[in-house]
Amino acid sequence: MIIAPSLLASDFGRFAHEAARVQRSGAEWLHVDIMDGHFVPTISFGPEVLRFVRPHFKGVTDVHLMCSRPEILLEPFRKAGADQLTIHVELGEQVVPLFWKIRSLGCKVGIALNPPTNIASINPFLAQVDLVLIMTVNPGFGGQSFIEECVPKIQQVALWRRELGLKFRIEVDGGVNDVTGAECVRAGADTFVAGTFLFKKRNLGQAVRSLRATLKRAAGDGV
């Protein structure tokens, strides 16, 4: 199980401190949500924030581009320290050229899906990606409630992964906590973005360890 605390839920006035907290917590990834005010209605931050926090986190930086024109951001984020870049299937014909660009920069490739989007839309891309991100809230704002109707999408992607013999990770993002995270494990997810649920805890390391233990127990249920 991989846990990826989301920088979007951290203290914006203390980015370096917060990245260091994630480093000490034992979380494997740091999730970085990039919003452009167009693809989603809010704006988060740009590559300079990642460049600033990168020295304070030694694990994988997982950059999620919720942007209408991610092509102009791929190289800046790679230079700032991104290890993997995730774009949205809703971009349509742009998707494959963006994959090629991400690979050419030496990054791993992710494809994301919003809650209203039909899960079938990502099927043609599964053999080309390292990560499938199932959004379990509508993107744009932190702290939202988990959308239960997204769970069958996780199950379907996990089924396709088994049938096709592929090894991409299945990531979930949105309203993830100990209860919803366990539900997602049982559906087939193995990578968990958690923002408010983790960062609101005084002891981030303890919160990460507790969530990881819960997820491992759920994985052992055999469901």
N, CA and C atoms as a LAMMPS dump frame, in Angstrom:
ITEM: TIMESTEP
0
ITEM: NUMBER OF ATOMS
669
ITEM: BOX BOUNDS ff ff ff
-5.0000000000000000e+02 5.0000000000000000e+02
-5.0000000000000000e+02 5.0000000000000000e+02
-5.0000000000000000e+02 5.0000000000000000e+02
ITEM: ATOMS id mol type element x y z
1 1 1 N 0.83 -1.191 0
2 1 2 C 0 0 0
3 1 3 C 0.873 1.252 0
4 2 1 N 0.564 2.169 -0.883
5 2 2 C 1.274 3.444 -0.921
6 2 3 C 0.345 4.54 -0.433
7 3 1 N 0.85 5.351 0.485
8 3 2 C 0.1 6.5 0.991
9 3 3 C 0.762 7.767 0.493
10 4 1 N -0.065 8.669 -0.042
11 4 2 C 0.432 9.899 -0.66
12 4 3 C -0.288 11.104 -0.057
13 5 1 N 0.229 11.673 1.02
14 5 2 C -0.382 12.89 1.569
15 5 3 C -0.415 14 0.517
16 6 1 N -1.525 14.732 0.487
17 6 2 C -1.704 15.763 -0.531
18 6 3 C -1.271 17.127 -0.011
19 7 1 N -0.314 17.734 -0.702
20 7 2 C 0.197 19.038 -0.305
21 7 3 C -0.896 20.097 -0.284
22 8 1 N -1.964 19.881 -1.045
23 8 2 C -3.056 20.841 -1.112
24 8 3 C -3.713 21.057 0.252
25 9 1 N -3.63 20.048 1.129
26 9 2 C -4.255 20.148 2.448
27 9 3 C -3.296 20.655 3.514
28 10 1 N -2.081 20.962 3.123
29 10 2 C -1.075 21.4 4.093
30 10 3 C -1.213 22.89 4.391
31 11 1 N -0.369 23.37 5.275
32 11 2 C -0.317 24.788 5.624
33 11 3 C 0.45 25.525 4.527
34 12 1 N -0.241 26.341 3.733
35 12 2 C 0.388 27.02 2.599
36 12 3 C 1.473 27.999 3.042
37 13 1 N 1.447 28.403 4.273
38 13 2 C 2.469 29.315 4.76
39 13 3 C 3.729 28.623 5.212
40 14 1 N 3.72 27.271 5.167
41 14 2 C 4.866 26.502 5.674
42 14 3 C 5.13 25.288 4.781
43 15 1 N 5.213 25.491 3.497
44 15 2 C 5.357 24.366 2.569
45 15 3 C 6.571 23.491 2.882
46 16 1 N 7.716 24.103 3.127
47 16 2 C 8.924 23.32 3.39
48 16 3 C 8.753 22.483 4.655
49 17 1 N 8.21 23.099 5.684
50 17 2 C 7.95 22.386 6.936
51 17 3 C 7.007 21.216 6.713
52 18 1 N 5.946 21.441 5.945
53 18 2 C 4.964 20.396 5.702
54 18 3 C 5.542 19.246 4.88
55 19 1 N 6.367 19.577 3.885
56 19 2 C 7.023 18.516 3.105
57 19 3 C 7.94 17.688 3.991
58 20 1 N 8.627 18.347 4.91
59 20 2 C 9.495 17.631 5.84
60 20 3 C 8.686 16.729 6.771
61 21 1 N 7.504 17.19 7.169
62 21 2 C 6.605 16.343 7.974
63 21 3 C 6.229 15.075 7.218
64 22 1 N 5.928 15.222 5.932
65 22 2 C 5.591 14.058 5.124
66 22 3 C 6.786 13.115 5.036
67 23 1 N 7.981 13.67 4.863
68 23 2 C 9.189 12.865 4.81
69 23 3 C 9.343 12.035 6.095
70 24 1 N 9.146 12.666 7.233
71 24 2 C 9.306 11.971 8.517
72 24 3 C 8.18 10.981 8.784
73 25 1 N 7.043 11.177 8.142
74 25 2 C 5.863 10.346 8.425
75 25 3 C 5.993 8.912 7.935
76 26 1 N 6.88 8.693 6.975
77 26 2 C 6.999 7.368 6.379
78 26 3 C 6.138 7.168 5.146
79 27 1 N 5.406 8.196 4.738
80 27 2 C 4.629 8.103 3.495
81 27 3 C 5.57 8.012 2.308
82 28 1 N 5.221 7.171 1.337
83 28 2 C 6.111 6.93 0.204
84 28 3 C 6.064 8.046 -0.836
85 29 1 N 4.904 8.644 -1.026
86 29 2 C 4.718 9.65 -2.072
87 29 3 C 4.238 10.962 -1.47
88 30 1 N 4.513 12.048 -2.167
89 30 2 C 3.918 13.347 -1.88
90 30 3 C 3.067 13.711 -3.093
91 31 1 N 1.77 13.883 -2.867
92 31 2 C 0.847 14.181 -3.959
93 31 3 C 0.715 15.692 -4.112
94 32 1 N 0.839 16.161 -5.356
95 32 2 C 0.824 17.593 -5.631
96 32 3 C -0.286 17.886 -6.634
97 33 1 N -1.346 18.54 -6.17
98 33 2 C -2.497 18.854 -7.016
99 33 3 C -2.307 20.21 -7.682
100 34 1 N -2.331 20.212 -9.022
101 34 2 C -2.149 21.439 -9.781
102 34 3 C -3.469 21.786 -10.467
103 35 1 N -4.027 22.951 -10.115
104 35 2 C -5.31 23.389 -10.652
105 35 3 C -5.126 24.728 -11.363
106 36 1 N -5.754 24.853 -12.523
107 36 2 C -5.484 26.013 -13.384
108 36 3 C -6.586 27.069 -13.407
109 37 1 N -7.675 26.851 -12.66
110 37 2 C -8.768 27.801 -12.692
111 37 3 C -9.629 27.718 -13.936
112 38 1 N -9.349 26.744 -14.796
113 38 2 C -10.11 26.566 -16.034
114 38 3 C -10.666 25.142 -16.13
115 39 1 N -9.778 24.156 -16.103
116 39 2 C -10.222 22.759 -16.082
117 39 3 C -11.031 22.497 -14.81
118 40 1 N -10.591 23.099 -13.722
119 40 2 C -11.335 23.128 -12.459
120 40 3 C -11.446 24.59 -12.032
121 41 1 N -12.411 24.926 -11.186
122 41 2 C -12.669 26.341 -10.917
123 41 3 C -11.693 27.039 -9.984
124 42 1 N -10.77 26.299 -9.401
125 42 2 C -9.833 26.912 -8.462
126 42 3 C -8.408 26.851 -8.989
127 43 1 N -7.536 27.637 -8.372
128 43 2 C -6.11 27.667 -8.702
129 43 3 C -5.329 27.235 -7.467
130 44 1 N -4.369 26.34 -7.633
131 44 2 C -3.577 25.902 -6.481
132 44 3 C -2.206 26.566 -6.493
133 45 1 N -1.228 25.937 -7.143
134 45 2 C 0.111 26.499 -7.181
135 45 3 C 0.855 25.979 -8.397
136 46 1 N 2.043 26.528 -8.63
137 46 2 C 2.81 26.194 -9.82
138 46 3 C 4.096 25.447 -9.513
139 47 1 N 4.933 25.268 -10.516
140 47 2 C 6.146 24.472 -10.355
141 47 3 C 7.13 25.02 -9.335
142 48 1 N 7.11 26.324 -9.088
143 48 2 C 8.059 26.882 -8.126
144 48 3 C 7.816 26.356 -6.72
145 49 1 N 6.568 26.065 -6.391
146 49 2 C 6.284 25.485 -5.081
147 49 3 C 6.916 24.104 -4.978
148 50 1 N 6.762 23.299 -6.021
149 50 2 C 7.384 21.974 -6.013
150 50 3 C 8.903 22.088 -5.934
151 51 1 N 9.473 23.004 -6.69
152 51 2 C 10.93 23.187 -6.646
153 51 3 C 11.403 23.536 -5.244
154 52 1 N 10.61 24.305 -4.545
155 52 2 C 10.971 24.745 -3.205
156 52 3 C 10.884 23.611 -2.19
157 53 1 N 9.847 22.752 -2.314
158 53 2 C 9.671 21.694 -1.314
159 53 3 C 10.466 20.43 -1.645
160 54 1 N 10.895 20.276 -2.891
161 54 2 C 11.535 19.022 -3.313
162 54 3 C 12.727 18.63 -2.455
163 55 1 N 13.58 19.552 -2.043
164 55 2 C 14.718 19.138 -1.205
165 55 3 C 14.305 18.58 0.151
166 56 1 N 13.083 18.823 0.563
167 56 2 C 12.627 18.395 1.881
168 56 3 C 11.891 17.065 1.863
169 57 1 N 11.678 16.507 0.66
170 57 2 C 11.004 15.22 0.544
171 57 3 C 11.777 14.344 -0.433
172 58 1 N 12.196 13.181 0.029
173 58 2 C 13.067 12.31 -0.775
174 58 3 C 12.323 11.208 -1.517
175 59 1 N 11.027 11.075 -1.272
176 59 2 C 10.27 10.029 -1.929
177 59 3 C 9.786 10.441 -3.308
178 60 1 N 8.734 9.782 -3.766
179 60 2 C 8.18 10.028 -5.105
180 60 3 C 7.259 11.244 -5.068
181 61 1 N 7.458 12.165 -5.994
182 61 2 C 6.556 13.301 -6.134
183 61 3 C 5.55 12.989 -7.244
184 62 1 N 4.296 12.963 -6.846
185 62 2 C 3.178 12.504 -7.67
186 62 3 C 2.36 13.734 -8.059
187 63 1 N 2.568 14.251 -9.277
188 63 2 C 1.959 15.515 -9.687
189 63 3 C 0.713 15.25 -10.53
190 64 1 N -0.409 15.77 -10.06
191 64 2 C -1.706 15.582 -10.71
192 64 3 C -2.112 16.891 -11.363
193 65 1 N -2.117 16.91 -12.694
194 65 2 C -2.389 18.126 -13.456
195 65 3 C -3.86 18.217 -13.831
196 66 1 N -4.603 18.989 -13.065
197 66 2 C -6.009 19.269 -13.376
198 66 3 C -6.025 20.561 -14.18
199 67 1 N -5.624 20.438 -15.437
200 67 2 C -5.35 21.611 -16.264
201 67 3 C -5.83 21.376 -17.692
202 68 1 N -6.293 22.427 -18.321
203 68 2 C -6.744 22.341 -19.708
204 68 3 C -5.582 22.25 -20.688
205 69 1 N -4.442 22.856 -20.33
206 69 2 C -3.272 22.846 -21.213
207 69 3 C -2.044 22.322 -20.467
208 70 1 N -2.059 21.054 -20.095
209 70 2 C -0.93 20.511 -19.345
210 70 3 C 0.378 20.514 -20.118
211 71 1 N 0.296 20.589 -21.447
212 71 2 C 1.529 20.542 -22.249
213 71 3 C 2.498 21.662 -21.894
214 72 1 N 1.989 22.794 -21.431
215 72 2 C 2.885 23.911 -21.101
216 72 3 C 3.484 23.756 -19.706
217 73 1 N 3.013 22.767 -18.962
218 73 2 C 3.474 22.58 -17.59
219 73 3 C 4.35 21.352 -17.396
220 74 1 N 4.365 20.456 -18.348
221 74 2 C 5.082 19.193 -18.164
222 74 3 C 6.57 19.403 -17.897
223 75 1 N 7.231 20.145 -18.771
224 75 2 C 8.668 20.357 -18.588
225 75 3 C 8.986 21.168 -17.334
226 76 1 N 8.245 22.263 -17.053
227 76 2 C 8.525 23.001 -15.814
228 76 3 C 8.382 22.137 -14.557
229 77 1 N 7.373 21.272 -14.526
230 77 2 C 7.219 20.438 -13.342
231 77 3 C 8.277 19.345 -13.277
232 78 1 N 8.682 18.823 -14.419
233 78 2 C 9.769 17.854 -14.404
234 78 3 C 11.051 18.497 -13.872
235 79 1 N 11.353 19.688 -14.344
236 79 2 C 12.546 20.388 -13.878
237 79 3 C 12.463 20.733 -12.391
238 80 1 N 11.239 20.931 -11.912
239 80 2 C 11.049 21.26 -10.501
240 80 3 C 11.149 20.042 -9.592
241 81 1 N 11.14 18.837 -10.195
242 81 2 C 11.327 17.639 -9.393
243 81 3 C 10.228 16.608 -9.449
244 82 1 N 9.315 16.704 -10.411
245 82 2 C 8.243 15.711 -10.526
246 82 3 C 8.791 14.36 -10.967
247 83 1 N 8.335 13.3 -10.308
248 83 2 C 8.706 11.937 -10.706
249 83 3 C 7.662 11.314 -11.622
250 84 1 N 6.408 11.684 -11.423
251 84 2 C 5.357 11.192 -12.301
252 84 3 C 4.327 12.289 -12.505
253 85 1 N 3.748 12.279 -13.69
254 85 2 C 2.807 13.323 -14.087
255 85 3 C 1.519 12.663 -14.552
256 86 1 N 0.415 13.068 -13.953
257 86 2 C -0.894 12.503 -14.28
258 86 3 C -1.751 13.551 -14.982
259 87 1 N -2.3 13.163 -16.117
260 87 2 C -3.207 14.036 -16.872
261 87 3 C -4.597 13.401 -16.898
262 88 1 N -5.576 14.14 -17.405
263 88 2 C -6.957 13.661 -17.374
264 88 3 C -7.416 13.086 -18.706
265 89 1 N -8.155 11.988 -18.624
266 89 2 C -8.708 11.357 -19.816
267 89 3 C -9.699 12.282 -20.509
268 90 1 N -10.277 13.223 -19.753
269 90 2 C -11.242 14.162 -20.328
270 90 3 C -10.615 15.091 -21.367
271 91 1 N -9.288 15.084 -21.494
272 91 2 C -8.614 15.912 -22.5
273 91 3 C -8.736 15.331 -23.908
274 92 1 N -9.27 14.121 -24.011
275 92 2 C -9.591 13.546 -25.317
276 92 3 C -8.387 13.286 -26.204
277 93 1 N -8.367 13.887 -27.385
278 93 2 C -7.317 13.608 -28.368
279 93 3 C -5.936 14.081 -27.927
280 94 1 N -5.873 14.903 -26.909
281 94 2 C -4.575 15.357 -26.414
282 94 3 C -3.834 14.286 -25.627
283 95 1 N -4.546 13.266 -25.179
284 95 2 C -3.984 12.332 -24.205
285 95 3 C -2.731 11.626 -24.704
286 96 1 N -2.799 10.994 -25.864
287 96 2 C -1.649 10.214 -26.341
288 96 3 C -0.415 11.082 -26.595
289 97 1 N -0.539 12.221 -27.275
290 97 2 C 0.639 13.086 -27.417
291 97 3 C 1.22 13.521 -26.074
292 98 1 N 0.358 13.744 -25.092
293 98 2 C 0.852 14.115 -23.761
294 98 3 C 1.604 12.965 -23.111
295 99 1 N 1.129 11.747 -23.306
296 99 2 C 1.86 10.576 -22.811
297 99 3 C 3.286 10.555 -23.363
298 100 1 N 3.394 10.754 -24.667
299 100 2 C 4.712 10.723 -25.304
300 100 3 C 5.622 11.793 -24.725
301 101 1 N 5.075 12.969 -24.505
302 101 2 C 5.876 14.061 -23.952
303 101 3 C 6.337 13.739 -22.532
304 102 1 N 5.438 13.201 -21.723
305 102 2 C 5.793 12.849 -20.346
306 102 3 C 6.899 11.804 -20.333
307 103 1 N 6.76 10.775 -21.166
308 103 2 C 7.795 9.738 -21.245
309 103 3 C 9.137 10.317 -21.686
310 104 1 N 9.077 11.237 -22.65
311 104 2 C 10.324 11.818 -23.161
312 104 3 C 11.069 12.612 -22.092
313 105 1 N 10.326 13.073 -21.077
314 105 2 C 10.941 13.827 -19.985
315 105 3 C 11.485 12.911 -18.887
316 106 1 N 11.244 11.625 -19.036
317 106 2 C 11.747 10.675 -18.043
318 106 3 C 10.835 10.481 -16.848
319 107 1 N 9.566 10.86 -16.987
320 107 2 C 8.591 10.701 -15.902
321 107 3 C 7.699 9.495 -16.139
322 108 1 N 7.162 8.966 -15.057
323 108 2 C 6.098 7.978 -15.18
324 108 3 C 4.807 8.68 -15.555
325 109 1 N 3.884 7.912 -16.154
326 109 2 C 2.661 8.472 -16.727
327 109 3 C 1.436 8.008 -15.947
328 110 1 N 0.566 8.964 -15.634
329 110 2 C -0.701 8.635 -15.007
330 110 3 C -1.866 9.173 -15.813
331 111 1 N -3 8.477 -15.715
332 111 2 C -4.24 8.942 -16.347
333 111 3 C -5.305 9.027 -15.255
334 112 1 N -6.012 10.165 -15.204
335 112 2 C -7.021 10.398 -14.175
336 112 3 C -8.413 10.455 -14.782
337 113 1 N -9.409 10.164 -13.951
338 113 2 C -10.799 10.109 -14.386
339 113 3 C -11.666 10.808 -13.351
340 114 1 N -12.494 11.751 -13.805
341 114 2 C -13.416 12.449 -12.918
342 114 3 C -14.665 11.611 -12.643
343 115 1 N -15.351 11.858 -11.521
344 115 2 C -16.529 11.043 -11.173
345 115 3 C -17.606 10.942 -12.246
346 116 1 N -17.941 12.011 -13.002
347 116 2 C -19.015 11.868 -13.991
348 116 3 C -18.61 11.12 -15.26
349 117 1 N -17.314 10.897 -15.462
350 117 2 C -16.812 10.329 -16.717
351 117 3 C -16.95 8.813 -16.726
352 118 1 N -17.405 8.277 -17.845
353 118 2 C -17.566 6.83 -17.984
354 118 3 C -16.218 6.124 -17.887
355 119 1 N -16.167 5.084 -17.086
356 119 2 C -14.907 4.369 -16.86
357 119 3 C -14.352 3.772 -18.15
358 120 1 N -15.212 3.476 -19.12
359 120 2 C -14.751 2.887 -20.383
360 120 3 C -13.786 3.795 -21.124
361 121 1 N -13.806 5.083 -20.837
362 121 2 C -12.958 6.022 -21.567
363 121 3 C -11.473 5.816 -21.312
364 122 1 N -11.124 5.184 -20.191
365 122 2 C -9.694 4.981 -19.931
366 122 3 C -9.181 3.638 -20.434
367 123 1 N -10.09 2.747 -20.795
368 123 2 C -9.674 1.402 -21.197
369 123 3 C -8.631 1.401 -22.315
370 124 1 N -8.761 2.235 -23.359
371 124 2 C -7.775 2.185 -24.448
372 124 3 C -6.361 2.58 -24.032
373 125 1 N -6.209 3.195 -22.851
374 125 2 C -4.909 3.735 -22.449
375 125 3 C -4.204 2.892 -21.389
376 126 1 N -4.834 1.835 -20.933
377 126 2 C -4.316 1.116 -19.774
378 126 3 C -2.916 0.544 -19.985
379 127 1 N -2.629 0.088 -21.191
380 127 2 C -1.313 -0.499 -21.45
381 127 3 C -0.212 0.548 -21.567
382 128 1 N -0.589 1.831 -21.561
383 128 2 C 0.38 2.909 -21.763
384 128 3 C 0.724 3.672 -20.497
385 129 1 N 0.123 3.277 -19.368
386 129 2 C 0.29 4.085 -18.165
387 129 3 C 0.9 3.29 -17.016
388 130 1 N 1.43 4.046 -16.06
389 130 2 C 1.959 3.467 -14.821
390 130 3 C 0.958 3.602 -13.674
391 131 1 N -0.053 4.44 -13.884
392 131 2 C -0.97 4.786 -12.809
393 131 3 C -2.335 5.153 -13.376
394 132 1 N -3.387 4.643 -12.751
395 132 2 C -4.747 5.089 -13.037
396 132 3 C -5.272 5.746 -11.761
397 133 1 N -5.665 7.004 -11.873
398 133 2 C -6.179 7.752 -10.735
399 133 3 C -7.691 7.901 -10.855
400 134 1 N -8.405 7.275 -9.935
401 134 2 C -9.857 7.386 -9.887
402 134 3 C -10.206 8.492 -8.884
403 135 1 N -10.741 9.586 -9.387
404 135 2 C -11.174 10.662 -8.496
405 135 3 C -12.463 10.24 -7.789
406 136 1 N -12.448 10.314 -6.463
407 136 2 C -13.61 9.919 -5.68
408 136 3 C -14.319 11.139 -5.071
409 137 1 N -13.937 12.31 -5.564
410 137 2 C -14.689 13.558 -5.376
411 137 3 C -14.579 14.318 -6.69
412 138 1 N -15.42 15.32 -6.87
413 138 2 C -15.276 16.188 -8.031
414 138 3 C -14.093 17.113 -7.788
415 139 1 N -13.115 17.148 -8.696
416 139 2 C -11.872 17.872 -8.426
417 139 3 C -12.061 19.377 -8.35
418 140 1 N -11.178 20 -7.576
419 140 2 C -11.193 21.448 -7.479
420 140 3 C -11.133 21.972 -6.059
421 141 1 N -11.563 21.164 -5.104
422 141 2 C -11.598 21.617 -3.715
423 141 3 C -11.212 20.474 -2.783
424 142 1 N -10.455 20.788 -1.732
425 142 2 C -10.123 19.79 -0.736
426 142 3 C -11.247 19.633 0.278
427 143 1 N -11.175 18.551 1.062
428 143 2 C -12.107 18.367 2.158
429 143 3 C -13.495 17.894 1.777
430 144 1 N -13.693 17.421 0.549
431 144 2 C -15.019 16.96 0.132
432 144 3 C -15.294 15.537 0.62
433 145 1 N -16.568 15.167 0.578
434 145 2 C -16.978 13.825 0.994
435 145 3 C -16.801 12.827 -0.145
436 146 1 N -16.417 11.644 0.223
437 146 2 C -16.208 10.526 -0.694
438 146 3 C -17.491 10.194 -1.452
439 147 1 N -17.376 9.98 -2.765
440 147 2 C -18.534 9.621 -3.595
441 147 3 C -18.571 8.1 -3.753
442 148 1 N -19.521 7.465 -3.09
443 148 2 C -19.601 6.006 -3.071
444 148 3 C -19.778 5.404 -4.463
445 149 1 N -20.424 6.146 -5.346
446 149 2 C -20.694 5.624 -6.686
447 149 3 C -19.428 5.395 -7.495
448 150 1 N -18.299 5.881 -7.003
449 150 2 C -17.03 5.68 -7.711
450 150 3 C -16.403 4.321 -7.431
451 151 1 N -16.863 3.634 -6.395
452 151 2 C -16.251 2.354 -6.018
453 151 3 C -16.329 1.314 -7.138
454 152 1 N -17.464 1.179 -7.855
455 152 2 C -17.49 0.219 -8.959
456 152 3 C -16.459 0.52 -10.049
457 153 1 N -16.076 1.785 -10.2
458 153 2 C -15.038 2.123 -11.179
459 153 3 C -13.698 1.522 -10.767
460 154 1 N -13.407 1.574 -9.476
461 154 2 C -12.172 0.958 -8.976
462 154 3 C -12.205 -0.536 -9.255
463 155 1 N -13.338 -1.159 -8.979
464 155 2 C -13.48 -2.605 -9.216
465 155 3 C -13.267 -2.944 -10.688
466 156 1 N -13.817 -2.123 -11.578
467 156 2 C -13.691 -2.391 -13.009
468 156 3 C -12.244 -2.261 -13.465
469 157 1 N -11.559 -1.213 -13.004
470 157 2 C -10.164 -1.031 -13.392
471 157 3 C -9.301 -2.171 -12.857
472 158 1 N -9.575 -2.608 -11.632
473 158 2 C -8.827 -3.735 -11.066
474 158 3 C -9.068 -5.003 -11.866
475 159 1 N -10.302 -5.191 -12.338
476 159 2 C -10.621 -6.353 -13.168
477 159 3 C -9.857 -6.293 -14.483
478 160 1 N -9.856 -5.143 -15.135
479 160 2 C -9.115 -4.995 -16.384
480 160 3 C -7.626 -5.251 -16.167
481 161 1 N -7.093 -4.763 -15.074
482 161 2 C -5.668 -4.969 -14.798
483 161 3 C -5.349 -6.456 -14.707
484 162 1 N -6.193 -7.212 -14.02
485 162 2 C -5.979 -8.658 -13.913
486 162 3 C -6.123 -9.335 -15.269
487 163 1 N -7.173 -8.996 -15.996
488 163 2 C -7.442 -9.643 -17.28
489 163 3 C -6.337 -9.372 -18.293
490 164 1 N -5.783 -8.165 -18.285
491 164 2 C -4.765 -7.778 -19.254
492 164 3 C -3.341 -8.077 -18.78
493 165 1 N -3.202 -8.493 -17.524
494 165 2 C -1.885 -8.8 -16.98
495 165 3 C -0.989 -7.575 -16.866
496 166 1 N -1.578 -6.453 -16.539
497 166 2 C -0.827 -5.204 -16.442
498 166 3 C -0.442 -4.917 -14.995
499 167 1 N 0.458 -3.934 -14.821
500 167 2 C 1.01 -3.683 -13.49
501 167 3 C 0.833 -2.236 -13.021
502 168 1 N -0.001 -1.456 -13.693
503 168 2 C -0.192 -0.075 -13.268
504 168 3 C -0.81 -0.033 -11.864
505 169 1 N -0.534 1.044 -11.148
506 169 2 C -1.114 1.236 -9.833
507 169 3 C -2.51 1.849 -9.965
508 170 1 N -3.362 1.54 -9
509 170 2 C -4.705 2.119 -8.95
510 170 3 C -4.758 3.063 -7.75
511 171 1 N -4.844 4.341 -8.061
512 171 2 C -4.805 5.382 -7.042
513 171 3 C -6.205 5.967 -6.859
514 172 1 N -6.546 6.301 -5.62
515 172 2 C -7.806 6.982 -5.339
516 172 3 C -7.511 8.298 -4.637
517 173 1 N -8.32 9.296 -4.95
518 173 2 C -8.106 10.635 -4.399
519 173 3 C -9.457 11.306 -4.178
520 174 1 N -9.719 11.655 -2.901
521 174 2 C -10.938 12.383 -2.591
522 174 3 C -11.718 11.761 -1.454
523 175 1 N -11.726 12.409 -0.311
524 175 2 C -12.486 11.901 0.821
525 175 3 C -11.934 10.617 1.403
526 176 1 N -10.639 10.36 1.201
527 176 2 C -10.04 9.112 1.696
528 176 3 C -9.76 9.227 3.195
529 177 1 N -10.284 8.29 3.95
530 177 2 C -9.991 8.177 5.374
531 177 3 C -9.893 6.696 5.724
532 178 1 N -9.915 6.367 7.016
533 178 2 C -9.744 4.956 7.369
534 178 3 C -10.92 4.093 6.898
535 179 1 N -12.13 4.648 6.859
536 179 2 C -13.3 3.874 6.436
537 179 3 C -13.371 3.761 4.913
538 180 1 N -13.309 4.903 4.227
539 180 2 C -13.404 4.87 2.76
540 180 3 C -12.164 4.239 2.147
541 181 1 N -11.011 4.435 2.766
542 181 2 C -9.788 3.808 2.261
543 181 3 C -9.893 2.294 2.277
544 182 1 N -10.435 1.753 3.382
545 182 2 C -10.614 0.305 3.471
546 182 3 C -11.56 -0.201 2.384
547 183 1 N -12.6 0.569 2.12
548 183 2 C -13.539 0.197 1.065
549 183 3 C -12.837 0.16 -0.293
550 184 1 N -11.967 1.131 -0.528
551 184 2 C -11.242 1.185 -1.807
552 184 3 C -10.228 0.055 -1.942
553 185 1 N -9.593 -0.331 -0.841
554 185 2 C -8.685 -1.484 -0.864
555 185 3 C -9.437 -2.722 -1.322
556 186 1 N -10.591 -2.943 -0.742
557 186 2 C -11.379 -4.129 -1.088
558 186 3 C -11.814 -4.108 -2.543
559 187 1 N -11.959 -2.905 -3.102
560 187 2 C -12.349 -2.779 -4.509
561 187 3 C -11.169 -2.975 -5.45
562 188 1 N -9.94 -2.864 -4.921
563 188 2 C -8.767 -3.102 -5.757
564 188 3 C -7.733 -2 -5.782
565 189 1 N -7.959 -0.889 -5.062
566 189 2 C -6.989 0.207 -5.041
567 189 3 C -5.758 -0.176 -4.222
568 190 1 N -4.619 0.412 -4.58
569 190 2 C -3.389 0.138 -3.843
570 190 3 C -2.589 1.403 -3.51
571 191 1 N -3.099 2.569 -3.922
572 191 2 C -2.396 3.836 -3.724
573 191 3 C -3.43 4.874 -3.282
574 192 1 N -3.132 5.586 -2.189
575 192 2 C -4.159 6.382 -1.524
576 192 3 C -3.685 7.807 -1.267
577 193 1 N -4.366 8.748 -1.91
578 193 2 C -4.12 10.165 -1.652
579 193 3 C -5.033 10.583 -0.506
580 194 1 N -4.448 11.161 0.511
581 194 2 C -5.244 11.648 1.642
582 194 3 C -4.722 13.027 2.017
583 195 1 N -5.649 13.959 2.105
584 195 2 C -5.25 15.328 2.407
585 195 3 C -5.671 15.752 3.791
586 196 1 N -6.89 16.247 3.896
587 196 2 C -7.403 16.751 5.164
588 196 3 C -7.325 15.704 6.261
589 197 1 N -7.643 14.461 5.944
590 197 2 C -7.658 13.397 6.948
591 197 3 C -6.296 13.241 7.628
592 198 1 N -5.215 13.436 6.878
593 198 2 C -3.879 13.294 7.457
594 198 3 C -3.349 14.609 8.027
595 199 1 N -3.428 15.675 7.255
596 199 2 C -2.787 16.915 7.676
597 199 3 C -3.471 17.578 8.864
598 200 1 N -4.73 17.251 9.109
599 200 2 C -5.4 17.855 10.268
600 200 3 C -4.93 17.212 11.578
601 201 1 N -4.227 16.062 11.472
602 201 2 C -3.726 15.393 12.66
603 201 3 C -2.426 16.055 13.129
604 202 1 N -2.305 16.2 14.431
605 202 2 C -1.108 16.827 14.992
606 202 3 C 0.145 15.995 14.699
607 203 1 N -0.006 14.686 14.824
608 203 2 C 1.107 13.769 14.581
609 203 3 C 0.876 13.082 13.233
610 204 1 N 1.481 13.62 12.181
611 204 2 C 1.267 13.092 10.837
612 204 3 C 1.806 11.674 10.702
613 205 1 N 2.939 11.401 11.322
614 205 2 C 3.513 10.061 11.245
615 205 3 C 2.594 9.012 11.835
616 206 1 N 2.019 9.316 12.983
617 206 2 C 1.084 8.384 13.617
618 206 3 C -0.154 8.193 12.741
619 207 1 N -0.623 9.282 12.126
620 207 2 C -1.794 9.199 11.253
621 207 3 C -1.515 8.311 10.041
622 208 1 N -0.332 8.45 9.458
623 208 2 C 0.045 7.619 8.31
624 208 3 C 0.148 6.156 8.727
625 209 1 N 0.772 5.895 9.861
626 209 2 C 0.913 4.508 10.326
627 209 3 C -0.447 3.88 10.613
628 210 1 N -1.33 4.664 11.206
629 210 2 C -2.663 4.152 11.523
630 210 3 C -3.451 3.841 10.253
631 211 1 N -3.397 4.756 9.281
632 211 2 C -4.1 4.522 8.021
633 211 3 C -3.524 3.312 7.31
634 212 1 N -2.202 3.186 7.298
635 212 2 C -1.571 2.043 6.625
636 212 3 C -2.009 0.723 7.274
637 213 1 N -2.059 0.694 8.596
638 213 2 C -2.477 -0.524 9.297
639 213 3 C -3.919 -0.881 8.949
640 214 1 N -4.772 0.132 8.874
641 214 2 C -6.173 -0.102 8.506
642 214 3 C -6.287 -0.66 7.097
643 215 1 N -5.526 -0.095 6.174
644 215 2 C -5.571 -0.553 4.788
645 215 3 C -5.057 -1.984 4.667
646 216 1 N -4.008 -2.3 5.413
647 216 2 C -3.467 -3.662 5.361
648 216 3 C -4.467 -4.668 5.918
649 217 1 N -5.146 -4.283 6.969
650 217 2 C -6.179 -5.182 7.51
651 217 3 C -7.28 -5.408 6.488
652 218 1 N -7.696 -4.33 5.817
653 218 2 C -8.742 -4.463 4.805
654 218 3 C -8.281 -5.35 3.656
655 219 1 N -7.009 -5.223 3.271
656 219 2 C -6.479 -6.052 2.182
657 219 3 C -6.459 -7.515 2.565
658 220 1 N -6.342 -7.79 3.871
659 220 2 C -6.308 -9.165 4.337
660 220 3 C -7.666 -9.787 4.526
661 221 1 N -8.717 -8.992 4.266
662 221 2 C -10.072 -9.515 4.445
663 221 3 C -10.441 -10.544 3.379
664 222 1 N -9.683 -10.51 2.258
665 222 2 C -9.977 -11.467 1.192
666 222 3 C -11.194 -11.128 0.371
667 223 1 N -11.618 -9.866 0.454
668 223 2 C -12.808 -9.464 -0.311
669 223 3 C -12.407 -9.04 -1.701
